[in-house]
Amino acid sequence: QARLVESGGGLVQPGGSLRLSCATSRVIFSNYHMGWYRQVPGQVREFVARIMRDGTIEYADSVKGRFTVSADNVAKTIDLQMNNLTPEDTAVYYCNFQNYYTGYENWGQGTQVTVSS
């Protein structure tokens, strides 16, 4: 199992930027699909972005052109660069690693992102 620790959340004004980071260890990146999800209280957790095991990158339509997901196999981190943030991006953001072979999903504890003036 992968232990995941997110960081980088906070309060930002509309139009601003934040960079989230998810740190893990002893994980072979090529065995996992890795990504980010977000959840607003009372709503279903939704997909944001991910890097598939084969390197393919996918984004939710709502964040395309504004968010960029990246992975560092040496540092064992995946990051989410978020630009031009809007209040609709306010949520708890979760890092997710899904094992390609077993389907098992690992989740981080979440980090709060609040976009407000």
C-alpha positions, 0 to 999 in steps of 0.5 A: 500500500502507498502512504500519501501525504498532501500539502500546499492547500490554503486560501487564495483570491480568485485568479490566483494560483496554488500548487499542491504536492502529494508525497509518498515513498517506496512506491513504484510509479509504473505500477500506479495510476496517480491523480487528484480528486476533490470534494465539497461537503455534501457532494460526491468526490469528483475527478480532477486530474491523473497520470495513467500508468502509461504516462497518459494525462487526463483532466476534468473539463472544468480544470482543462487549461488551468491545472497541470498535474506532474510526477517526479519519480525520483522525489516520489511526489505528484503535484497539481499546479492550479492557476486562475482559480475560481470560487468553484474550485474550493474543495478538499483535494485528495491525492489518489494512487490506484494500483494497476494490477490489483485495483486497490486505491490509496487516498491521502488525508486531503488538503483544503483549498479555499478560493475567496476574496 
